Amino acid sequence: MVVKSEDGRDLRSFRFKDEDKSQEVRAVERRILLGTLADQLPPDSIRFSSKLLKIERTESGETLLELTDGTRLSAKIVIGCDGIRSPVAKWMGFSEPKYVGHCAFRGLGFYPDGQPFGPKVDYIYGRGVRAGFVPVSPTKVYWFICFNSSSPGPKITDPSVLKKQAVELVQKWPSELLNIIDTTPDDTIIRTPLVDRWLWPTISPPASAGRVVLVGDAWHPMTPNLGQGACCALEDAVVLARKLASALNSGPATVEDALSSYGSERWPRIFPLTIRANLVGTLLQWDNPVVCSVRNNVVIPKLVQVGPLLEHTNFDCEPL
Ligand SMILES: Cc1cc2nc3c(=O)[nH]c(=O)nc-3n(C[C@H](O)[C@H](O)[C@H](O)COP(=O)(O)OP(=O)(O)OC[C@H]3O[C@@H](n4cnc5c(N)ncnc54)[C@H](O)[C@@H]3O)c2cc1C
């Protein structure tokens, strides 16, 4: 990984393996990850484009799901993995995720003849703005720009406007980043207000209610500052699958206990991470010039110990 300042100066570079032997970074394109997971399932087990409109519990204890196309499904178990605006979480009494004061642009630079970068992550720190890029395939490079904004701002649907706004934020930054943005097809650029939800014990509802349970961002939206949101969603899935399999093998009566036990096991992992990601984001988004100068000239090059900072990624959810 290489960390630079906005004027292109190298502040620090290191290899993850040198900092902590168990460390490595893998950048995966979302589309490839989802396709790979979906391919493990029997054909036709996924029904796409099924937007949930309404959810209610029936007298028989089953859960009725109504989709926007009018389809009604009666479910024995519902796993709500429907992201930060989860209608399932809302129905279970969770509050809306809270905007944390910064937004992110993301995009995928496309190099049809092969991208020129080595397998490393580049970070660039500015004042109240930071950016990064990493190759995700022989032809694609993922990039992001995170910037302070007092409000989430209006929803912009014109992708060329998004690209223009992203470029304006880093106009005078190293040309490498600007070139990647330039190679990015407009329609892969998105702008996301960053949000999280802190799951205070006794105040927040539990992860499950009867036979309805939440997984991933639907339960624990966290800011991306530690790069752990999707990783935690995958960990959730492994733990939940193991608990459910064991409950179903020993009779359906224990399903509710299994879902509740999943929530208790996962909470100590995801609650501290949500808080830590939020605090790291606040530190990294500082825009005070004096603070940023100390960060660039003292903290990053001389003080930060990378190994302990990466400790949170060393989590073993054990195989299924
Ligand atoms: C800028 C940024 C950078 C990030 N970087 C990283 C990173 O480096 N590493 C990392 O691990 N994580 C990262 N994350 C977090 C990661 O993207 C999320 O944590 C992850 O996508 C959560 O997965 P999920 O399946 O829970 O939810 P989602 O990926 O949001 O999936 C939810 C699904 O539910 C569907 N859905 C929504 N509403 C309905 C409805 N009403 N009915 C039916 N379906 C519905 C959606 O269409 C979607 O398919 C980042 C996030 C952001 C914003």
The ligand as an ORCA input file, in Angstrom:
! r2SCAN-3c Opt
* xyz 0 1
  C     -18.018      3.901     -0.598
  C     -18.144      2.509     -0.036
  C     -17.020      1.679     -0.023
  C     -17.095      0.396      0.541
  N     -15.963     -0.370      0.594
  C     -16.007     -1.578      1.185
  C     -14.822     -2.396      1.292
  O     -13.749     -2.009      0.844
  N     -14.932     -3.605      1.902
  C     -16.097     -4.054      2.421
  O     -16.145     -5.162      2.975
  N     -17.244     -3.311      2.341
  C     -17.220     -2.089      1.740
  N     -18.359     -1.336      1.657
  C     -19.604     -1.813      2.294
  C     -20.352     -2.785      1.429
  O     -20.661     -2.226      0.176
  C     -21.654     -3.185      2.142
  O     -21.399     -3.432      3.498
  C     -22.215     -4.443      1.519
  O     -22.612     -4.180      0.193
  C     -23.409     -4.949      2.327
  O     -23.932     -6.065      1.689
  P     -25.458     -6.437      1.895
  O     -25.669     -7.657      1.074
  O     -25.793     -6.462      3.340
  O     -26.297     -5.211      1.292
  P     -26.313     -4.683     -0.204
  O     -25.039     -4.980     -0.889
  O     -26.767     -3.262     -0.124
  O     -27.443     -5.557     -0.893
  C     -28.792     -5.361     -0.562
  C     -29.652     -5.992     -1.634
  O     -31.025     -5.873     -1.240
  C     -31.767     -5.420     -2.345
  N     -32.956     -4.688     -1.866
  C     -33.042     -3.446     -1.355
  N     -34.310     -3.108     -1.064
  C     -35.053     -4.193     -1.396
  C     -36.447     -4.475     -1.352
  N     -37.357     -3.580     -0.919
  N     -36.869     -5.687     -1.789
  C     -35.977     -6.611     -2.245
  N     -34.647     -6.403     -2.317
  C     -34.194     -5.198     -1.900
  C     -30.816     -4.532     -3.134
  O     -31.239     -4.434     -4.482
  C     -29.504     -5.310     -2.996
  O     -29.389     -6.287     -3.982
  C     -18.327     -0.060      1.072
  C     -19.467      0.760      1.026
  C     -19.383      2.031      0.475
  C     -20.616      2.909      0.460
*
